[in-house]
């Protein structure tokens, strides 16, 4: 069955849902690279018009990729809740999401929304629509603290170092704490992936949390196998990290399967029961990003936005504490410039919110893409308005290990100030106890504050 639309007397035909979804997408260099993008603006608009008439039931019945991931997504689908909306069109879903009264009801039915539906409605929304709809959807999660409540804007401290030097990472962590960051997670991307190295970094981060009494969680973003092997050696794993893509084949290229992820989650949960301080059972941290399946040669002719939604649906299967899209990290082959990165960030955030996952964002770009820090600043402010759960805090916004640009500690602090947002409540109490937060605002710190934190933290280094 095909899909048709007529625009100003010109007739357009789309062979199947896969083609319709791809050609309704906003411009993306990755879709052009894959040869599936609309050939003209008029064809793109025609595809959007045709897609708006497709029913949600039709999207459920005609998956664009049939693989193990699709089977898992369908197995977890809340069919009873879906029955009430199955006859609605994509356009009607958009209207409901932009109406505050119906949006509240939809928020209770998010398990009825499949990834293809989230992608479809995102494609017929403008940027403002994506912001308004996402702002009304919240997902609250708990590990050592509570994220996602209204008015809470979390920040991951990302203290990466090109030599995995513990003291350098510690100083980066302390700098972040003085800016009120770190409530989402203290998460390190290691240079190496050895089990011993992962275990060492986990131990250092956990000792920092313990000696400072931080109500937050630590994570070393290594391969799942290395994290679990470190756990077997007795290393303290707060959050199990995984990179997920939108097809089974693409995620398998990362050395990961759904079974491995589920089993790993259970192992981490079991370890938490013998350790104090945890207030919830969300123990997985997921990263996604448009273009990952295409870069792995496993996109199956499907567009980037639809595959990103499927990756987020994958994340939903393991009840994560944190999810974020590393929106501009893969490169200009997939998102060519600041405009495409901005659009992708708003799409990814909205789709994650609609699917009911705790969606954050790494507002980032690589140095060989046509973007700059103004583009990142713009997207950061838009995401804060959209109710983003958390963003990255990188020293100076420049990750010296991964060689890409993100958002800094002071960027996050400025956005909190601008919108009247706060850290996670448990973390806010810790900051207030340290004299770093007062009357809902960050208190300016000094060199003596850094020295006091450093002296208190030095035992974490074994000194």
C-alpha positions in Angstrom: 0.0 0.0 0.0 1.3 3.4 -0.9 0.6 6.9 0.4 -0.3 9.9 -1.7 -0.5 13.7 -1.4 -1.1 16.5 -3.9 0.5 19.8 -3.3 -0.3 22.8 -5.6 -1.4 20.4 -8.4 1.7 18.2 -8.1 1.1 14.6 -7.1 3.5 12.7 -4.8 3.5 9.0 -4.1 5.4 7.2 -1.3 5.7 3.5 -1.6 5.5 2.5 2.0 5.8 3.8 5.6 9.5 3.6 5.5 9.7 6.0 2.6 7.0 8.2 4.0 8.7 8.6 7.3 12.1 9.3 5.7 10.8 12.0 3.3 8.7 13.7 6.0 11.9 14.2 8.1 13.5 17.7 8.4 16.8 18.0 6.5 19.5 15.7 7.8 22.8 15.1 6.1 22.7 11.5 7.3 19.4 10.8 5.5 20.9 12.4 2.3 24.0 10.2 2.7 21.7 7.1 2.9 19.8 8.3 -0.2 16.4 8.3 1.5 15.8 12.1 2.0 13.1 14.1 0.3 14.3 15.4 -3.1 12.8 18.8 -2.6 11.1 21.0 0.0 7.8 20.4 -1.8 8.2 16.6 -1.6 9.0 17.0 2.1 5.8 19.0 2.8 3.7 16.5 0.8 5.2 13.7 2.9 4.3 15.5 6.1 0.7 16.1 4.9 0.3 12.4 4.0 1.9 11.3 7.3 -0.5 13.4 9.3 -3.3 11.3 8.0 -1.8 7.9 9.0 -3.4 6.3 12.0 -1.5 5.1 15.0 -3.0 1.7 14.4 -1.4 1.6 11.0 2.0 2.5 12.5 1.6 -0.3 15.0 0.7 -2.9 12.3 3.5 -2.0 9.9 6.9 -1.9 11.5 9.7 -0.3 9.5 12.2 -2.8 10.8 11.4 -6.3 11.8 14.1 -7.6 14.2 14.5 -8.7 17.8 14.2 -5.2 19.1 10.9 -4.7 17.3 9.6 -8.0 18.9 10.6 -6.7 22.3 9.0 -3.3 21.7 5.7 -5.0 20.7 5.9 -7.4 23.6 6.1 -4.5 26.1 3.4 -2.5 24.3 0.4 -1.6 26.5 -2.3 -2.8 24.0 -5.2 -2.1 26.4 -4.2 1.6 26.7 -3.5 1.7 23.0 -7.0 0.7 22.1 -8.3 4.1 23.1 -6.0 5.9 20.7 -5.4 3.4 17.9 -7.8 5.1 15.5 -6.3 8.5 16.0 -4.2 10.0 13.2 -0.7 11.3 13.7 -2.1 14.8 13.2 -4.7 14.3 15.9 -1.9 13.0 18.2 0.0 16.3 17.6 -3.1 18.3 18.4 -3.7 16.4 21.6 -0.1 16.9 22.7 -0.4 20.7 22.2 -3.6 20.8 24.2 -2.7 21.0 28.0 -5.9 19.1 29.0 -5.5 16.2 26.6 -1.7 16.1 27.1 -2.2 15.3 30.8 -4.3 12.2 29.8 -1.7 11.2 27.2 1.0 11.3 29.8 -0.7 8.5 31.6 -0.8 6.4 28.4 2.8 6.7 27.3 3.3 2.9 27.5 0.8 2.8 24.6 3.1 5.0 22.4 5.5 3.0 20.1 8.7 4.6 18.9 7.4 4.9 15.3 4.5 7.0 16.6 6.8 9.3 18.5 8.9 9.8 15.4 6.0 10.4 13.2 4.4 13.1 15.3 7.8 14.8 15.8 8.2 15.0 12.0 5.0 17.1 11.7 5.9 19.5 14.6 7.7 22.8 14.4 10.5 23.5 16.9 8.1 25.4 19.2 5.6 22.5 19.1 8.4 20.2 20.2 9.3 22.5 23.1 5.7 23.1 24.3 4.7 19.4 24.2 7.9 18.2 25.9 7.6 20.7 28.7 4.3 19.2 29.8 5.7 15.6 30.1 7.8 14.6 33.1 9.4 11.4 34.1 10.8 11.0 37.6 13.5 8.5 38.5 15.4 7.6 41.6 18.8 6.1 42.4 20.7 7.8 45.2 18.6 10.9 44.6 15.5 12.0 42.7 15.5 13.5 39.2 12.9 14.7 36.8 10.5 16.6 39.1 9.1 19.9 37.9 11.6 22.7 38.5 14.6 20.3 38.7 17.4 20.7 36.1 20.1 18.1 36.7 23.7 18.2 35.5 26.2 15.4 34.9 29.8 16.2 35.9 32.0 14.8 33.1 35.6 15.0 34.4 37.3 13.2 31.5 41.1 13.2 31.3 43.3 12.1 28.5 45.5 10.0 30.9 42.7 8.9 33.3 44.6 10.8 36.0 42.6 10.5 39.3 43.8 13.8 40.8 43.0 15.7 37.6 39.5 14.1 37.5 39.0 14.9 41.2 39.8 18.6 40.6 37.3 18.7 37.7 34.7 17.1 40.0 35.2 19.7 42.7 35.0 22.5 40.2 31.7 21.1 39.1 30.4 20.8 42.7 31.2 24.5 43.4 28.9 25.3 40.4 26.1 23.2 41.8 26.6 20.4 39.3 26.8 16.6 39.7 23.3 15.7 40.8 22.5 13.6 37.7 25.8 11.6 37.9 29.5 11.9 38.1 30.3 10.1 34.9 33.7 9.4 33.4 34.5 8.3 29.9 37.7 6.2 30.3 40.5 6.3 27.9 41.0 2.6 28.2 38.5 -0.2 28.7 40.5 -2.6 30.9 38.6 -4.2 33.8 41.3 -3.1 36.2 41.2 0.5 35.0 37.4 0.6 35.2 37.5 -0.8 38.7 40.0 1.7 39.8 38.0 4.7 38.5 34.8 3.4 40.0 36.6 3.1 43.4 37.9 6.6 43.3 34.6 8.1 42.3 32.8 6.1 45.0 35.3 7.2 47.7 34.7 10.9 46.6 31.0 10.3 47.1 31.5 8.7 50.5 34.0 11.2 52.0 31.9 14.2 50.9 28.6 12.6 51.6 27.3 13.4 48.1 23.7 12.3 47.4 24.6 11.3 43.8 25.7 8.4 41.7 28.9 7.5 39.8 29.4 5.8 36.5 32.3 4.8 34.3 31.1 4.8 30.7 33.0 1.6 29.6 31.7 -1.4 27.7 29.0 -3.3 29.6 31.2 -6.4 29.8 34.0 -4.4 31.4 31.7 -2.8 33.9 30.2 -6.1 35.0 33.6 -7.7 35.2 34.6 -4.9 37.5 31.5 -5.5 39.6 32.4 -9.1 39.9 35.8 -8.0 41.3 33.9 -6.0 44.0 33.9 -2.6 42.3 31.0 -0.3 43.3 28.7 0.1 40.2 26.0 2.6 40.9 24.7 2.9 37.3 25.3 0.4 34.4 26.1 2.4 31.3 25.1 1.3 27.8 25.1 2.9 24.3 22.0 1.8 22.4 21.0 2.2 18.7 17.8 1.8 16.8 18.2 -1.7 15.4 19.3 -5.0 16.9 22.2 -5.1 14.4 23.5 -1.6 15.2 23.5 -2.3 19.0 25.2 -5.6 18.4 28.0 -3.7 16.7 28.6 -2.1 20.1 29.1 -5.6 21.6 25.8 -5.6 23.4 22.5 -7.5 23.3 19.2 -7.0 25.1 19.7 -10.1 27.2 23.1 -8.9 28.3 21.7 -5.5 29.3 18.8 -7.0 31.2 21.0 -9.5 33.1 23.5 -6.7 33.9 20.8 -4.6 35.3 19.7 -7.4 37.6 23.4 -7.8 38.8 23.7 -4.1 39.6 20.4 -4.1 41.4 21.5 -7.1 43.5 24.7 -5.3 44.4 22.8 -2.3 45.6 20.9 -4.3 48.1 24.1 -4.8 50.1 25.1 -1.1 49.9 23.4 1.8 51.7 22.1 5.1 50.3 19.9 4.1 47.4 16.4 5.5 47.3 15.2 3.9 44.0 15.7 1.0 41.7 16.5 2.7 38.4 20.2 1.6 37.8 20.8 2.0 34.0 22.3 5.0 32.2 21.7 5.0 28.4 23.2 7.1 25.6 21.8 7.3 22.1 22.3 9.6 19.2 21.0 10.2 15.6 23.2 8.6 13.0 24.6 5.7 15.1 22.8 3.0 13.1 23.8 4.5 9.8 27.4 4.8 10.9 27.3 1.1 11.8 25.8 0.2 8.4 22.7 -1.2 10.1 20.0 1.4 9.4 17.9 -0.9 7.1 17.0 2.1 4.9 15.2 3.9 7.8 15.7 7.5 8.6 17.7 8.9 11.6 14.7 10.2 13.6 12.8 7.0 13.5 15.8 5.0 14.5 16.6 7.4 17.4 13.0 6.8 18.6 13.6 3.1 18.4 16.8 3.4 20.4 14.8 5.3 23.1 12.2 2.6 23.0 15.1 0.1 23.6 16.1 2.2 26.6 12.5 2.1 28.0 12.7 -1.7 28.2 15.3 -1.5 31.0 13.7 1.3 33.2 16.7 3.7 33.1 17.7 6.3 35.6 19.2 8.5 32.9 19.0 8.7 29.1 20.6 11.2 26.9 21.2 11.8 23.2 24.8 12.8 22.3 23.2 15.0 19.7 26.1 16.3 17.7 28.8 13.9 18.6 28.9 11.6 15.6 29.8 14.3 13.0 28.7 16.3 10.0 28.0 13.2 7.9 24.8 12.8 10.0 24.1 16.3 11.3 25.7 18.9 9.0 25.5 22.1 11.0 24.2 24.0 14.0 20.6 24.2 12.6 20.4 20.4 12.0 21.9 19.8 15.5 19.4 22.1 17.1 16.5 20.4 15.4 17.8 16.9 16.3 18.2 17.9 19.9 14.6 19.1 20.2 13.3 16.0 18.3 15.3 13.6 20.5 14.2 15.3 23.7 10.5 15.4 22.8 10.4 11.8 21.6 12.1 10.6 24.8 9.6 12.5 26.9 6.7 11.1 24.9 8.0 7.6 25.4 8.2 8.2 29.1 12.0 7.9 29.6 14.1 10.4 31.7 15.4 12.3 28.9 18.5 14.5 29.1 20.8 15.9 26.4 24.5 16.2 25.6 24.3 19.6 23.8 27.5 19.1 21.7 29.3 19.3 18.4 32.5 18.3 16.9 35.1 20.7 15.7 34.7 19.7 12.0 31.0 20.6 11.9 29.6 23.9 10.9 28.5 24.9 14.4 29.9 26.9 17.3 29.2 27.6 21.0 26.4 30.1 20.1 24.6 27.2 18.6 25.1 25.1 21.7 24.0 28.0 23.9 20.8 28.4 21.9 19.9 24.7 22.1 20.7 24.6 25.8 18.2 27.4 26.5 15.6 25.9 24.3 15.9 22.5 26.1 15.7 24.1 29.5 12.4 25.7 28.4 11.3 22.3 27.2 11.8 20.7 30.6 15.0 18.7 29.9 15.9 16.4 32.8 19.6 17.1 32.7 22.6 18.2 30.6 26.4 17.8 30.7 28.8 19.8 32.7 32.3 19.7 31.1 35.2 21.9 32.3 35.3 24.9 30.0 32.7 23.2 27.7 35.8 21.5 26.0 36.2 17.8 26.5 40.0 17.3 26.3 39.8 13.5 26.1 36.9 13.0 23.6 37.9 16.2 21.6 34.4 17.7 21.2 32.5 20.7 22.6 29.7 20.4 25.0 28.2 22.6 27.8 30.1 23.8 30.8 29.4 24.0 34.6 28.8 27.8 34.3 26.5 27.2 31.3 24.3 24.9 33.5 24.4 27.3 36.4 23.4 30.2 34.2 20.4 28.3 32.8 19.3 27.4 36.3 19.5 31.1 37.3 17.6 32.2 34.1 14.7 29.8 34.6 14.6 29.5 38.4 15.5 25.8 38.3 17.1 23.8 41.0 19.3 20.7 41.5 17.8 17.4 42.6 16.3 18.0 46.1 18.7 15.8 48.0 21.6 17.4 46.2 20.2 20.9 46.8 20.2 20.1 50.6 23.8 19.0 50.4 24.8 22.2 48.6 23.0 24.2 51.2 24.7 22.4 54.0 28.1 23.3 52.5 27.1 26.9 52.1 27.1 26.7 48.3 23.3 27.2 47.9 21.0 29.7 49.6 17.4 30.8 48.9 17.2 28.8 45.7 20.3 30.2 44.2 24.0 29.2 43.8 26.3 31.1 46.2 29.5 32.5 44.6 32.5 30.3 45.7 36.1 31.1 46.3 39.5 29.5 46.3 39.1 28.7 49.9 35.9 26.8 49.1 37.8 24.7 46.6 40.6 24.1 49.0 38.2 22.9 51.7 36.6 20.5 49.3 40.0 19.3 48.1 41.3 18.7 51.6 38.1 16.8 52.5 38.4 14.7 49.2 42.0 13.8 49.3 41.4 10.5 51.2 39.5 9.3 48.1 43.0 9.3 46.3 44.5 7.3 49.2 46.5 10.3 50.4 
